[in-house]
Amino acid sequence: MDVRAYNRSAWNRQVDSQNEWTVPVDSATIAAARRGEWQVVLTPTRPVPRDWFGELHHSQVLCLASGGGQQGPLLAAAGATVTVFDNSPRQLDQDRLVAEREALDLQAVEGDMRDLSAFSDGRFDVIFHPVANLFVPEIRPVWREAFRVLRPGGALLAGFVNPLQYIFDWERSERGELVVRHAIPYSDLTSVSEAERARWIEAGQPLEFGHTLEDQVAGQLEAGFVLTGFYEDVDPKHVLARYIPSFIATRAVRP
C-alpha cells in the first residue's frame, strides 16, 4: 500500500468530519496572539514552554506535518515567518484560510515529512513538529531532514506517542479495557488482522505506526541533535491516562 497517498486522503476526510486537529483558530485567538497571549501544543493538552521557542519575532519557523489552521497561524500572529508543511492538501487549506483572513505571513507547502528537499540547508530557526510521525512507517529520515534544514543553533520541537500505547488491543481500549496484544514496533499494515485493517480503511481512518523509543529519541541524537528539553503528557480521553503519560515532547538543538 502507498501509505503516503492513503493517509493524505484519510486526513482530507478528517477535515470533512471536523477532527479536532483540523478546525482552524478563530479571529479572537489570532488577535490575542498578536498581543503576545498565545500557547501551542505538541501533544494533546500540555502547552509548550515559551522559552523553547527563543525569540520568535522575525524567526523562520517550519511547522512540520502540522497543518490544520492551528499552530502555524498562531506562531505567525506571534511574529514568526511561518512555513506549514503537510501531506494533506485540505489541512493546508485550513492554514491558508486563516492566513488570508488575518493577513498573516504564512506559506503552505504540501509534501512528505521524510523528504524536505523543497528547502535549502539551514533554512529555519525553529521546527515545530507535533504528534504526527505515527503516520509514517519510518521516522529516522524525519530527524535527518530536520537537522539538515535547521540552522546551527536552531531547535526542533517534537511531540510523539509513547509506544506503550500501541501494545494494547485498540478496539478494547476504546471500551475502557487494557489488554496487551501487540509488539513494538507496531504497524497497522502488519500487526492487525486483514479484517480489522479493512474496517479502519472503510471508515477512512489514517494508518498508524508505533515507533520504538530508540527510533524516537536515539534517532534524534544520531541525526546530530543535542536534547535540551523533555516532558510528558496524557490524552484524557484514553483509558491509559489513568496510569501513565502516553505522549512525549522533546526540544533538540542543532549544534
Helices and strands as residue ranges (DSSP letters): H 3-16, G 20-22, H 27-34, G 50-52, E 60-64, H 71-77, E 81-86, H 89-102, E 106-110, E 124-129, G 133-135, H 140-149, E 150-161, G 163-167, H 170-173, E 186-187, H 194-202, E 209-210, H 213-213, I 214-218, H 219-223, E 226-233, G 239-242, E 247-253
